[in-house]
Amino acid sequence: MPKNKPNKGLLKRIRMTKSGKVKMGRAYGRHRRSHKTGDLLRSYREPNFAHASDLKRIAGMLHARVTAASASKTVSKDTTEA
């Protein structure tokens, strides 16, 4: 019986976090940097996580379960009133 193989090209471009989020580099940050502002180039250094709309495609290419970056964020509210 054949095994499901993950897409090797995708594996070289992403990292999976412990919680299952897909972490990747941003586009347009490597070449032709002279006309880009420093703020823009610094923003490329921040971690970029896969959007929820891309997760089904990525999960199919990896044959693995992935979660959205926005799904792991929780908002805590204090319900105590003084």
N, CA, C and O atoms as a CHARMM CRD file, in Angstrom:
* protein
*
  328
    1    1 MET  N      0.84400  -1.18000   0.00000 PROA 1      0.00000
    2    1 MET  CA     0.00000   0.00000   0.00000 PROA 1      0.00000
    3    1 MET  C      0.88900   1.24400   0.00000 PROA 1      0.00000
    4    1 MET  O      1.77700   1.34400   0.84600 PROA 1      0.00000
    5    2 PRO  N      0.68500   2.19700  -0.91900 PROA 2      0.00000
    6    2 PRO  CA     1.52900   3.38700  -0.95600 PROA 2      0.00000
    7    2 PRO  C      1.26100   4.31100   0.22500 PROA 2      0.00000
    8    2 PRO  O      0.15200   4.36700   0.75800 PROA 2      0.00000
    9    3 LYS  N      2.27700   5.01300   0.60800 PROA 3      0.00000
   10    3 LYS  CA     2.18100   5.95700   1.71800 PROA 3      0.00000
   11    3 LYS  C      1.97800   7.37600   1.18800 PROA 3      0.00000
   12    3 LYS  O      2.38500   7.69500   0.07100 PROA 3      0.00000
   13    4 ASN  N      1.35300   8.21300   1.99100 PROA 4      0.00000
   14    4 ASN  CA     1.18000   9.61800   1.62300 PROA 4      0.00000
   15    4 ASN  C      2.47300  10.36600   1.91600 PROA 4      0.00000
   16    4 ASN  O      2.97800  10.33800   3.03900 PROA 4      0.00000
   17    5 LYS  N      2.99900  11.02900   0.90300 PROA 5      0.00000
   18    5 LYS  CA     4.25100  11.75800   1.06700 PROA 5      0.00000
   19    5 LYS  C      3.96600  13.25300   1.11100 PROA 5      0.00000
   20    5 LYS  O      3.19000  13.74900   0.29400 PROA 5      0.00000
   21    6 PRO  N      4.57200  13.98300   2.04200 PROA 6      0.00000
   22    6 PRO  CA     4.38500  15.43700   2.08000 PROA 6      0.00000
   23    6 PRO  C      5.13100  16.10700   0.93400 PROA 6      0.00000
   24    6 PRO  O      6.09900  15.56000   0.40700 PROA 6      0.00000
   25    7 ASN  N      4.68500  17.26500   0.56200 PROA 7      0.00000
   26    7 ASN  CA     5.30800  18.04300  -0.50000 PROA 7      0.00000
   27    7 ASN  C      6.64100  18.58500   0.00700 PROA 7      0.00000
   28    7 ASN  O      6.67000  19.39100   0.93700 PROA 7      0.00000
   29    8 LYS  N      7.74700  18.14500  -0.60100 PROA 8      0.00000
   30    8 LYS  CA     9.08200  18.50400  -0.12200 PROA 8      0.00000
   31    8 LYS  C      9.38500  19.98500  -0.33500 PROA 8      0.00000
   32    8 LYS  O     10.09600  20.58900   0.46700 PROA 8      0.00000
   33    9 GLY  N      8.85500  20.57500  -1.40300 PROA 9      0.00000
   34    9 GLY  CA     9.07600  21.99500  -1.63500 PROA 9      0.00000
   35    9 GLY  C      8.44200  22.85000  -0.56200 PROA 9      0.00000
   36    9 GLY  O      9.01000  23.85800  -0.14300 PROA 9      0.00000
   37   10 LEU  N      7.26200  22.44500  -0.11800 PROA 10     0.00000
   38   10 LEU  CA     6.58500  23.18500   0.94200 PROA 10     0.00000
   39   10 LEU  C      7.29900  23.00800   2.27900 PROA 10     0.00000
   40   10 LEU  O      7.39600  23.94700   3.06800 PROA 10     0.00000
   41   11 LEU  N      7.79900  21.79700   2.52600 PROA 11     0.00000
   42   11 LEU  CA     8.49200  21.54600   3.79200 PROA 11     0.00000
   43   11 LEU  C      9.73800  22.41000   3.94800 PROA 11     0.00000
   44   11 LEU  O     10.12700  22.73900   5.06900 PROA 11     0.00000
   45   12 LYS  N     10.37000  22.78200   2.82600 PROA 12     0.00000
   46   12 LYS  CA    11.57200  23.60800   2.89000 PROA 12     0.00000
   47   12 LYS  C     11.25300  25.06900   3.14700 PROA 12     0.00000
   48   12 LYS  O     12.14700  25.84000   3.49500 PROA 12     0.00000
   49   13 ARG  N      9.99000  25.47000   2.98200 PROA 13     0.00000
   50   13 ARG  CA     9.61300  26.87100   3.09600 PROA 13     0.00000
   51   13 ARG  C      8.84900  27.20600   4.36100 PROA 13     0.00000
   52   13 ARG  O      8.64100  28.38300   4.65400 PROA 13     0.00000
   53   14 ILE  N      8.42600  26.20800   5.11800 PROA 14     0.00000
   54   14 ILE  CA     7.61800  26.46400   6.31100 PROA 14     0.00000
   55   14 ILE  C      8.20800  25.74200   7.50700 PROA 14     0.00000
   56   14 ILE  O      9.06800  24.87300   7.36900 PROA 14     0.00000
   57   15 ARG  N      7.72700  26.12000   8.69000 PROA 15     0.00000
   58   15 ARG  CA     8.02200  25.41600   9.93000 PROA 15     0.00000
   59   15 ARG  C      6.70100  25.24400  10.65700 PROA 15     0.00000
   60   15 ARG  O      5.85600  26.14000  10.66100 PROA 15     0.00000
   61   16 MET  N      6.53600  24.08300  11.27100 PROA 16     0.00000
   62   16 MET  CA     5.34600  23.82700  12.06700 PROA 16     0.00000
   63   16 MET  C      5.66400  24.14100  13.52500 PROA 16     0.00000
   64   16 MET  O      6.68900  23.70500  14.05100 PROA 16     0.00000
   65   17 THR  N      4.78800  24.89700  14.17300 PROA 17     0.00000
   66   17 THR  CA     4.98300  25.18300  15.58600 PROA 17     0.00000
   67   17 THR  C      4.44700  24.01700  16.40200 PROA 17     0.00000
   68   17 THR  O      3.82600  23.10100  15.86300 PROA 17     0.00000
   69   18 LYS  N      4.69100  24.06000  17.69700 PROA 18     0.00000
   70   18 LYS  CA     4.25500  22.97900  18.56500 PROA 18     0.00000
   71   18 LYS  C      2.73300  22.87000  18.59900 PROA 18     0.00000
   72   18 LYS  O      2.19200  21.77100  18.72400 PROA 18     0.00000
   73   19 SER  N      2.04600  23.99400  18.48900 PROA 19     0.00000
   74   19 SER  CA     0.58600  23.98300  18.52700 PROA 19     0.00000
   75   19 SER  C     -0.03200  23.66800  17.17100 PROA 19     0.00000
   76   19 SER  O     -1.25700  23.61200  17.05800 PROA 19     0.00000
   77   20 GLY  N      0.78500  23.46100  16.13800 PROA 20     0.00000
   78   20 GLY  CA     0.26200  23.08200  14.83300 PROA 20     0.00000
   79   20 GLY  C      0.09300  24.22600  13.86100 PROA 20     0.00000
   80   20 GLY  O     -0.43100  24.02900  12.76500 PROA 20     0.00000
   81   21 LYS  N      0.52600  25.42900  14.24000 PROA 21     0.00000
   82   21 LYS  CA     0.43800  26.55600  13.31800 PROA 21     0.00000
   83   21 LYS  C      1.54400  26.45800  12.27100 PROA 21     0.00000
   84   21 LYS  O      2.58400  25.84400  12.50900 PROA 21     0.00000
   85   22 VAL  N      1.30900  27.06500  11.11800 PROA 22     0.00000
   86   22 VAL  CA     2.27800  27.04100  10.02300 PROA 22     0.00000
   87   22 VAL  C      2.97800  28.38700   9.98200 PROA 22     0.00000
   88   22 VAL  O      2.34200  29.41400   9.74500 PROA 22     0.00000
   89   23 LYS  N      4.28300  28.38700  10.21100 PROA 23     0.00000
   90   23 LYS  CA     5.08500  29.60300  10.24700 PROA 23     0.00000
   91   23 LYS  C      5.91100  29.68200   8.97300 PROA 23     0.00000
   92   23 LYS  O      6.51400  28.69300   8.55700 PROA 23     0.00000
   93   24 MET  N      5.93900  30.86200   8.35000 PROA 24     0.00000
   94   24 MET  CA     6.64000  30.99900   7.08000 PROA 24     0.00000
   95   24 MET  C      7.25900  32.38300   6.96800 PROA 24     0.00000
   96   24 MET  O      6.91400  33.29400   7.72100 PROA 24     0.00000
   97   25 GLY  N      8.17100  32.52800   6.02900 PROA 25     0.00000
   98   25 GLY  CA     8.76000  33.82000   5.74600 PROA 25     0.00000
   99   25 GLY  C      7.85500  34.64600   4.85000 PROA 25     0.00000
  100   25 GLY  O      6.95200  34.11200   4.20500 PROA 25     0.00000
  101   26 ARG  N      8.09500  35.92800   4.81100 PROA 26     0.00000
  102   26 ARG  CA     7.26400  36.80100   3.99800 PROA 26     0.00000
  103   26 ARG  C      7.86300  36.99900   2.62000 PROA 26     0.00000
  104   26 ARG  O      9.07100  36.87300   2.42300 PROA 26     0.00000
  105   27 ALA  N      7.00400  37.30800   1.68300 PROA 27     0.00000
  106   27 ALA  CA     7.43900  37.53600   0.31400 PROA 27     0.00000
  107   27 ALA  C      7.98500  38.95500   0.16300 PROA 27     0.00000
  108   27 ALA  O      7.70500  39.82500   0.98800 PROA 27     0.00000
  109   28 TYR  N      8.75800  39.18000  -0.88300 PROA 28     0.00000
  110   28 TYR  CA     9.27600  40.48700  -1.30400 PROA 28     0.00000
  111   28 TYR  C     10.32400  41.07100  -0.36300 PROA 28     0.00000
  112   28 TYR  O     10.57100  42.27600  -0.41500 PROA 28     0.00000
  113   29 GLY  N     10.94700  40.27300   0.49000 PROA 29     0.00000
  114   29 GLY  CA    11.91200  40.81400   1.42100 PROA 29     0.00000
  115   29 GLY  C     13.36600  40.55100   1.07600 PROA 29     0.00000
  116   29 GLY  O     14.25100  40.99100   1.81000 PROA 29     0.00000
  117   30 ARG  N     13.64400  39.85300  -0.00800 PROA 30     0.00000
  118   30 ARG  CA    15.01200  39.44500  -0.31000 PROA 30     0.00000
  119   30 ARG  C     15.69800  40.34000  -1.33700 PROA 30     0.00000
  120   30 ARG  O     16.82100  40.78900  -1.10600 PROA 30     0.00000
  121   31 HSD  N     15.05600  40.60200  -2.44700 PROA 31     0.00000
  122   31 HSD  CA    15.69300  41.32500  -3.54400 PROA 31     0.00000
  123   31 HSD  C     15.03700  42.68800  -3.73200 PROA 31     0.00000
  124   31 HSD  O     13.91700  42.93000  -3.28200 PROA 31     0.00000
  125   32 ARG  N     15.76600  43.56700  -4.40700 PROA 32     0.00000
  126   32 ARG  CA    15.27600  44.90300  -4.74500 PROA 32     0.00000
  127   32 ARG  C     14.79500  45.64000  -3.49900 PROA 32     0.00000
  128   32 ARG  O     13.64200  46.06400  -3.41200 PROA 32     0.00000
  129   33 ARG  N     15.69200  45.77900  -2.55300 PROA 33     0.00000
  130   33 ARG  CA    15.34100  46.38100  -1.27300 PROA 33     0.00000
  131   33 ARG  C     15.58800  47.87500  -1.22700 PROA 33     0.00000
  132   33 ARG  O     15.17700  48.53100  -0.27000 PROA 33     0.00000
  133   34 SER  N     16.24900  48.43400  -2.23300 PROA 34     0.00000
  134   34 SER  CA    16.67700  49.82300  -2.14300 PROA 34     0.00000
  135   34 SER  C     15.50700  50.80600  -2.12500 PROA 34     0.00000
  136   34 SER  O     15.61500  51.87100  -1.51800 PROA 34     0.00000
  137   35 HSD  N     14.40500  50.47600  -2.76900 PROA 35     0.00000
  138   35 HSD  CA    13.28100  51.40700  -2.80600 PROA 35     0.00000
  139   35 HSD  C     12.27600  51.16300  -1.68500 PROA 35     0.00000
  140   35 HSD  O     11.27600  51.87300  -1.58400 PROA 35     0.00000
  141   36 LYS  N     12.53700  50.16100  -0.83800 PROA 36     0.00000
  142   36 LYS  CA    11.61800  49.84700   0.24800 PROA 36     0.00000
  143   36 LYS  C     12.05200  50.57300   1.51400 PROA 36     0.00000
  144   36 LYS  O     13.24500  50.76300   1.75200 PROA 36     0.00000
  145   37 THR  N     11.09000  50.97400   2.31700 PROA 37     0.00000
  146   37 THR  CA    11.40000  51.70200   3.53800 PROA 37     0.00000
  147   37 THR  C     11.95500  50.74700   4.59100 PROA 37     0.00000
  148   37 THR  O     11.75400  49.53500   4.52400 PROA 37     0.00000
  149   38 GLY  N     12.64800  51.31700   5.55100 PROA 38     0.00000
  150   38 GLY  CA    13.18200  50.51700   6.64400 PROA 38     0.00000
  151   38 GLY  C     12.08400  49.89100   7.47200 PROA 38     0.00000
  152   38 GLY  O     12.23300  48.76800   7.95500 PROA 38     0.00000
  153   39 ASP  N     10.97100  50.61000   7.64500 PROA 39     0.00000
  154   39 ASP  CA     9.85200  50.05400   8.39900 PROA 39     0.00000
  155   39 ASP  C      9.30500  48.80700   7.71200 PROA 39     0.00000
  156   39 ASP  O      8.97300  47.82400   8.37500 PROA 39     0.00000
  157   40 LEU  N      9.21200  48.84600   6.40100 PROA 40     0.00000
  158   40 LEU  CA     8.71000  47.70000   5.64800 PROA 40     0.00000
  159   40 LEU  C      9.66400  46.52000   5.75600 PROA 40     0.00000
  160   40 LEU  O      9.22900  45.38800   5.96300 PROA 40     0.00000
  161   41 LEU  N     10.95600  46.77500   5.61900 PROA 41     0.00000
  162   41 LEU  CA    11.93300  45.69400   5.70400 PROA 41     0.00000
  163   41 LEU  C     11.98000  45.09400   7.10800 PROA 41     0.00000
  164   41 LEU  O     12.17100  43.88700   7.25500 PROA 41     0.00000
  165   42 ARG  N     11.80900  45.92000   8.13900 PROA 42     0.00000
  166   42 ARG  CA    11.76900  45.39500   9.49700 PROA 42     0.00000
  167   42 ARG  C     10.52100  44.55100   9.71900 PROA 42     0.00000
  168   42 ARG  O     10.55100  43.57500  10.47000 PROA 42     0.00000
  169   43 SER  N      9.42000  44.92700   9.06500 PROA 43     0.00000
  170   43 SER  CA     8.19000  44.15100   9.23200 PROA 43     0.00000
  171   43 SER  C      8.31600  42.77200   8.60700 PROA 43     0.00000
  172   43 SER  O      7.62100  41.84400   9.02300 PROA 43     0.00000
  173   44 TYR  N      9.18800  42.61600   7.61900 PROA 44     0.00000
  174   44 TYR  CA     9.40200  41.31400   7.01000 PROA 44     0.00000
  175   44 TYR  C     10.07400  40.34400   7.97200 PROA 44     0.00000
  176   44 TYR  O      9.96400  39.13100   7.79500 PROA 44     0.00000
  177   45 ARG  N     10.76900  40.85200   8.98500 PROA 45     0.00000
  178   45 ARG  CA    11.44600  39.98600   9.94400 PROA 45     0.00000
  179   45 ARG  C     10.48900  39.35300  10.93900 PROA 45     0.00000
  180   45 ARG  O     10.81000  38.32100  11.52900 PROA 45     0.00000
  181   46 GLU  N      9.31900  39.94900  11.13800 PROA 46     0.00000
  182   46 GLU  CA     8.35500  39.41700  12.09200 PROA 46     0.00000
  183   46 GLU  C      7.81400  38.08500  11.58600 PROA 46     0.00000
  184   46 GLU  O      7.70900  37.88000  10.37700 PROA 46     0.00000
  185   47 PRO  N      7.46900  37.17700  12.49800 PROA 47     0.00000
  186   47 PRO  CA     6.95400  35.88300  12.03900 PROA 47     0.00000
  187   47 PRO  C      5.62100  36.03800  11.32000 PROA 47     0.00000
  188   47 PRO  O      4.78100  36.84900  11.70900 PROA 47     0.00000
  189   48 ASN  N      5.44300  35.25900  10.28000 PROA 48     0.00000
  190   48 ASN  CA     4.22600  35.27600   9.50000 PROA 48     0.00000
  191   48 ASN  C      3.61300  33.88700   9.58100 PROA 48     0.00000
  192   48 ASN  O      4.29000  32.88800   9.33700 PROA 48     0.00000
  193   49 PHE  N      2.33800  33.82500   9.92200 PROA 49     0.00000
  194   49 PHE  CA     1.64600  32.55300  10.02900 PROA 49     0.00000
  195   49 PHE  C      0.65200  32.41700   8.89200 PROA 49     0.00000
  196   49 PHE  O      0.13200  33.41100   8.38500 PROA 49     0.00000
  197   50 ALA  N      0.39300  31.18900   8.49800 PROA 50     0.00000
  198   50 ALA  CA    -0.51900  30.92400   7.38900 PROA 50     0.00000
  199   50 ALA  C     -1.92500  31.38900   7.74100 PROA 50     0.00000
  200   50 ALA  O     -2.37800  31.22800   8.87500 PROA 50     0.00000
  201   51 HSD  N     -2.60300  31.96100   6.77200 PROA 51     0.00000
  202   51 HSD  CA    -3.96400  32.43800   6.94600 PROA 51     0.00000
  203   51 HSD  C     -4.92200  31.25200   6.97400 PROA 51     0.00000
  204   51 HSD  O     -4.62400  30.18900   6.43000 PROA 51     0.00000
  205   52 ALA  N     -6.06100  31.44100   7.60600 PROA 52     0.00000
  206   52 ALA  CA    -7.03400  30.36400   7.74000 PROA 52     0.00000
  207   52 ALA  C     -7.53200  29.86700   6.39100 PROA 52     0.00000
  208   52 ALA  O     -7.88700  28.69600   6.25700 PROA 52     0.00000
  209   53 SER  N     -7.56400  30.74300   5.38700 PROA 53     0.00000
  210   53 SER  CA    -8.05600  30.33800   4.07500 PROA 53     0.00000
  211   53 SER  C     -7.07000  29.43100   3.34400 PROA 53     0.00000
  212   53 SER  O     -7.46000  28.76100   2.38800 PROA 53     0.00000
  213   54 ASP  N     -5.82200  29.38900   3.75900 PROA 54     0.00000
  214   54 ASP  CA    -4.80900  28.54700   3.11700 PROA 54     0.00000
  215   54 ASP  C     -4.62200  27.19800   3.81000 PROA 54     0.00000
  216   54 ASP  O     -3.91500  26.33500   3.29000 PROA 54     0.00000
  217   55 LEU  N     -5.23900  27.00500   4.96400 PROA 55     0.00000
  218   55 LEU  CA    -4.94000  25.82800   5.76500 PROA 55     0.00000
  219   55 LEU  C     -5.38100  24.53000   5.11400 PROA 55     0.00000
  220   55 LEU  O     -4.69000  23.52000   5.24600 PROA 55     0.00000
  221   56 LYS  N     -6.51000  24.52300   4.41600 PROA 56     0.00000
  222   56 LYS  CA    -6.98100  23.28800   3.78500 PROA 56     0.00000
  223   56 LYS  C     -6.00100  22.83500   2.71000 PROA 56     0.00000
  224   56 LYS  O     -5.70500  21.64600   2.59700 PROA 56     0.00000
  225   57 ARG  N     -5.50300  23.77300   1.92900 PROA 57     0.00000
  226   57 ARG  CA    -4.54100  23.45000   0.87100 PROA 57     0.00000
  227   57 ARG  C     -3.21900  22.96400   1.47000 PROA 57     0.00000
  228   57 ARG  O     -2.64100  21.98700   0.99100 PROA 57     0.00000
  229   58 ILE  N     -2.74100  23.64400   2.51400 PROA 58     0.00000
  230   58 ILE  CA    -1.48000  23.26600   3.14700 PROA 58     0.00000
  231   58 ILE  C     -1.59900  21.90200   3.81300 PROA 58     0.00000
  232   58 ILE  O     -0.68400  21.08400   3.72000 PROA 58     0.00000
  233   59 ALA  N     -2.71300  21.65300   4.48100 PROA 59     0.00000
  234   59 ALA  CA    -2.91400  20.36100   5.13800 PROA 59     0.00000
  235   59 ALA  C     -2.94400  19.23300   4.11900 PROA 59     0.00000
  236   59 ALA  O     -2.44900  18.13900   4.39000 PROA 59     0.00000
  237   60 GLY  N     -3.51600  19.48700   2.95600 PROA 60     0.00000
  238   60 GLY  CA    -3.53200  18.47200   1.91700 PROA 60     0.00000
  239   60 GLY  C     -2.15700  18.20100   1.35100 PROA 60     0.00000
  240   60 GLY  O     -1.84500  17.06200   1.00100 PROA 60     0.00000
  241   61 MET  N     -1.32800  19.22600   1.25400 PROA 61     0.00000
  242   61 MET  CA     0.02200  19.04000   0.72900 PROA 61     0.00000
  243   61 MET  C      0.92900  18.34100   1.73800 PROA 61     0.00000
  244   61 MET  O      1.84900  17.62000   1.35100 PROA 61     0.00000
  245   62 LEU  N      0.67400  18.55000   3.02100 PROA 62     0.00000
  246   62 LEU  CA     1.52900  17.96400   4.05400 PROA 62     0.00000
  247   62 LEU  C      1.00000  16.63700   4.58200 PROA 62     0.00000
  248   62 LEU  O      1.74900  15.88100   5.20100 PROA 62     0.00000
  249   63 HSD  N     -0.27300  16.34000   4.34900 PROA 63     0.00000
  250   63 HSD  CA    -0.93700  15.17600   4.92900 PROA 63     0.00000
  251   63 HSD  C     -0.81300  15.22400   6.45200 PROA 63     0.00000
  252   63 HSD  O     -0.51800  14.22100   7.10100 PROA 63     0.00000
  253   64 ALA  N     -1.04300  16.40900   6.99900 PROA 64     0.00000
  254   64 ALA  CA    -0.94500  16.60500   8.43700 PROA 64     0.00000
  255   64 ALA  C     -2.02200  17.58500   8.87400 PROA 64     0.00000
  256   64 ALA  O     -2.57900  18.31800   8.05600 PROA 64     0.00000
  257   65 ARG  N     -2.30200  17.59100  10.14500 PROA 65     0.00000
  258   65 ARG  CA    -3.29100  18.49400  10.69100 PROA 65     0.00000
  259   65 ARG  C     -2.63700  19.82500  11.03500 PROA 65     0.00000
  260   65 ARG  O     -1.58300  19.85300  11.67100 PROA 65     0.00000
  261   66 VAL  N     -3.24900  20.91800  10.62200 PROA 66     0.00000
  262   66 VAL  CA    -2.72900  22.24300  10.91600 PROA 66     0.00000
  263   66 VAL  C     -3.84300  23.07400  11.52200 PROA 66     0.00000
  264   66 VAL  O     -5.02300  22.81200  11.29300 PROA 66     0.00000
  265   67 THR  N     -3.45400  24.09000  12.30700 PROA 67     0.00000
  266   67 THR  CA    -4.42700  24.97500  12.92600 PROA 67     0.00000
  267   67 THR  C     -4.15000  26.40400  12.50600 PROA 67     0.00000
  268   67 THR  O     -3.03700  26.74400  12.10600 PROA 67     0.00000
  269   68 ALA  N     -5.16800  27.22900  12.60000 PROA 68     0.00000
  270   68 ALA  CA    -5.03900  28.63100  12.21800 PROA 68     0.00000
  271   68 ALA  C     -4.34800  29.40400  13.31900 PROA 68     0.00000
  272   68 ALA  O     -4.47600  29.07200  14.49800 PROA 68     0.00000
  273   69 ALA  N     -3.61700  30.43500  12.93600 PROA 69     0.00000
  274   69 ALA  CA    -2.92700  31.27000  13.91900 PROA 69     0.00000
  275   69 ALA  C     -3.92800  32.05400  14.73600 PROA 69     0.00000
  276   69 ALA  O     -3.71300  32.27600  15.92700 PROA 69     0.00000
  277   70 SER  N     -5.02900  32.48400  14.11300 PROA 70     0.00000
  278   70 SER  CA    -6.02500  33.26900  14.83300 PROA 70     0.00000
  279   70 SER  C     -6.85100  32.40900  15.77700 PROA 70     0.00000
  280   70 SER  O     -7.45100  32.93400  16.71600 PROA 70     0.00000
  281   71 ALA  N     -6.89800  31.09700  15.55100 PROA 71     0.00000
  282   71 ALA  CA    -7.69100  30.22100  16.39900 PROA 71     0.00000
  283   71 ALA  C     -7.05100  30.03000  17.76600 PROA 71     0.00000
  284   71 ALA  O     -7.75000  29.75000  18.73900 PROA 71     0.00000
  285   72 SER  N     -5.73900  30.17800  17.85300 PROA 72     0.00000
  286   72 SER  CA    -5.06600  29.94400  19.11900 PROA 72     0.00000
  287   72 SER  C     -5.08400  31.16500  20.02900 PROA 72     0.00000
  288   72 SER  O     -4.77000  31.06100  21.21400 PROA 72     0.00000
  289   73 LYS  N     -5.44900  32.31600  19.48400 PROA 73     0.00000
  290   73 LYS  CA    -5.51300  33.52300  20.29900 PROA 73     0.00000
  291   73 LYS  C     -6.80500  33.52400  21.10100 PROA 73     0.00000
  292   73 LYS  O     -7.88600  33.31000  20.55200 PROA 73     0.00000
  293   74 THR  N     -6.68900  33.76400  22.38700 PROA 74     0.00000
  294   74 THR  CA    -7.86700  33.81300  23.23200 PROA 74     0.00000
  295   74 THR  C     -7.94400  35.19400  23.87600 PROA 74     0.00000
  296   74 THR  O     -6.92900  35.80700  24.20800 PROA 74     0.00000
  297   75 VAL  N     -9.15100  35.65300  24.03800 PROA 75     0.00000
  298   75 VAL  CA    -9.37300  36.93900  24.68800 PROA 75     0.00000
  299   75 VAL  C     -9.91100  36.66900  26.06600 PROA 75     0.00000
  300   75 VAL  O    -10.95500  36.03600  26.22400 PROA 75     0.00000
  301   76 SER  N     -9.19800  37.15000  27.07000 PROA 76     0.00000
  302   76 SER  CA    -9.65200  36.93700  28.44400 PROA 76     0.00000
  303   76 SER  C    -10.29700  38.21500  28.96100 PROA 76     0.00000
  304   76 SER  O     -9.75500  39.31100  28.82400 PROA 76     0.00000
  305   77 LYS  N    -11.45100  38.04400  29.54900 PROA 77     0.00000
  306   77 LYS  CA   -12.17800  39.17700  30.11600 PROA 77     0.00000
  307   77 LYS  C    -12.34300  38.95000  31.60600 PROA 77     0.00000
  308   77 LYS  O    -12.62400  37.83900  32.05600 PROA 77     0.00000
  309   78 ASP  N    -12.16700  40.00900  32.35300 PROA 78     0.00000
  310   78 ASP  CA   -12.40200  39.93500  33.78400 PROA 78     0.00000
  311   78 ASP  C    -13.87500  40.16400  34.02900 PROA 78     0.00000
  312   78 ASP  O    -14.42500  41.18600  33.61800 PROA 78     0.00000
  313   79 THR  N    -14.51900  39.22200  34.69700 PROA 79     0.00000
  314   79 THR  CA   -15.95000  39.34500  34.96200 PROA 79     0.00000
  315   79 THR  C    -16.22200  39.86900  36.35400 PROA 79     0.00000
  316   79 THR  O    -17.37800  39.97800  36.76200 PROA 79     0.00000
  317   80 THR  N    -15.16400  40.19600  37.09300 PROA 80     0.00000
  318   80 THR  CA   -15.37300  40.71700  38.43700 PROA 80     0.00000
  319   80 THR  C    -15.69300  42.19300  38.36300 PROA 80     0.00000
  320   80 THR  O    -15.00100  42.96700  37.70100 PROA 80     0.00000
  321   81 GLU  N    -16.74000  42.56300  39.04400 PROA 81     0.00000
  322   81 GLU  CA   -17.13300  43.97600  39.07600 PROA 81     0.00000
  323   81 GLU  C    -17.05800  44.47400  40.49500 PROA 81     0.00000
  324   81 GLU  O    -17.48000  43.77800  41.41800 PROA 81     0.00000
  325   82 ALA  N    -16.53300  45.65700  40.68600 PROA 82     0.00000
  326   82 ALA  CA   -16.38200  46.20400  42.02500 PROA 82     0.00000
  327   82 ALA  C    -17.46500  47.20900  42.31800 PROA 82     0.00000
  328   82 ALA  O    -17.49900  47.78000  43.40900 PROA 82     0.00000
